[in-house]
Amino acid sequence: MASRSKSDVCPVTAGYLLICPVRRIIHDPEKILSPYIKEGMTLLDVGPGMGYFTIPMARLAGERGRVIAVDIQKEMLEKLRMRALHRGVAERIELIQADENSLNLSNYRERIDFALAFAVVHESPDAERLFRDIYSAMKKGGSLLFVEPIGHVSRKKFEDSLKAAEIAGFILSGRPSLFLSHSALLTRSGDE
Ligand SMILES: C[S@@+](CC[C@H](N)C(=O)[O-])C[C@H]1O[C@@H](n2cnc3c(N)ncnc32)[C@H](O)[C@@H]1O
């Protein structure tokens, strides 16, 4: 496994830039996510940072829905918690701290309807392990939207990550078009 230095992980200062409202011009969360989310769903946001997508996910999932947000940095989760409280959706969001070896999702086996991994896989030293953890948490037939920024991730690196996702068990089911991004829709097959 490749080792990862702390500098490979998005710094907390950059986390503030990622929640800037101007980002909506290129990445409108509702527009990106609403095709996949229905009220009452259980959702997973992998590497949520300060919750740019997590909070719209909680709104789209409604009062009966849940979002599991799992990040490796405690500071990101704490800021996400405060933002969710101020926006009245904290009760719909569960925060989990990942560690170097696991997303720590053992309580969520086969419970997730839809997952998002936006700008996080390239920060992990072991993409296949990350995809396996997500896969185990997905319901059969559930889908994962996997997105990487073109500024940080080459086409080749993205395709290598897709291979890792397929080794973990996912099936490539689409290539949604997303501005300044590589993206893929991956599905957990229902026939195991
Ligand atoms: C570039 S930020 C993206 C944040 C958010 N997805 C967005 O698009 O606004 C990447 C986030 O992934 C988190 N992260 C990096 N490696 C991780 C891992 N192995 N497990 C969970 N979170 C991780 C970082 O702490 C950071 O919050």
The ligand as a MOL file (V3000), in Angstrom:
LIG
                    3D

  0  0  0     0  0            999 V3000
M  V30 BEGIN CTAB
M  V30 COUNTS 27 29 0 0 0
M  V30 BEGIN ATOM
M  V30 1 C -11.0760 17.8510 -1.0390 0
M  V30 2 S -12.0590 17.5520 0.3750 0 CHG=1
M  V30 3 C -13.6580 17.3480 -0.3820 0
M  V30 4 C -14.7880 17.6690 0.5400 0
M  V30 5 C -16.1930 17.5090 -0.0550 0
M  V30 6 N -16.4120 16.1780 -0.5700 0
M  V30 7 C -16.4410 18.5370 -1.1040 0
M  V30 8 O -16.4060 18.2090 -2.3020 0
M  V30 9 O -16.6600 19.6990 -0.7320 0 CHG=-1
M  V30 10 C -11.6260 15.8730 0.8070 0
M  V30 11 C -12.1530 15.4370 2.1670 0
M  V30 12 O -11.9320 14.0170 2.2820 0
M  V30 13 C -11.4090 13.7360 3.5660 0
M  V30 14 N -10.6340 12.4740 3.4940 0
M  V30 15 C -9.4130 12.2750 2.9450 0
M  V30 16 N -9.0560 10.9700 3.0360 0
M  V30 17 C -10.0920 10.3360 3.6400 0
M  V30 18 C -10.3400 8.9940 4.0280 0
M  V30 19 N -9.4340 8.0220 3.7930 0
M  V30 20 N -11.4980 8.6860 4.6350 0
M  V30 21 C -12.4170 9.6620 4.8850 0
M  V30 22 N -12.2380 10.9690 4.5520 0
M  V30 23 C -11.0950 11.2910 3.9440 0
M  V30 24 C -10.5900 14.9510 3.9190 0
M  V30 25 O -10.4040 15.0750 5.3190 0
M  V30 26 C -11.4650 16.0800 3.3460 0
M  V30 27 O -12.4220 16.5130 4.2730 0
M  V30 END ATOM
M  V30 BEGIN BOND
M  V30 1 1 1 2
M  V30 2 1 2 3
M  V30 3 1 2 10
M  V30 4 1 3 4
M  V30 5 1 4 5
M  V30 6 1 5 6
M  V30 7 1 5 7
M  V30 8 2 7 8
M  V30 9 1 7 9
M  V30 10 1 10 11
M  V30 11 1 11 12
M  V30 12 1 11 26
M  V30 13 1 12 13
M  V30 14 1 13 14
M  V30 15 1 13 24
M  V30 16 1 14 15
M  V30 17 1 14 23
M  V30 18 2 15 16
M  V30 19 1 16 17
M  V30 20 1 17 18
M  V30 21 2 17 23
M  V30 22 1 18 19
M  V30 23 2 18 20
M  V30 24 1 20 21
M  V30 25 2 21 22
M  V30 26 1 22 23
M  V30 27 1 24 25
M  V30 28 1 24 26
M  V30 29 1 26 27
M  V30 END BOND
M  V30 END CTAB
M  END
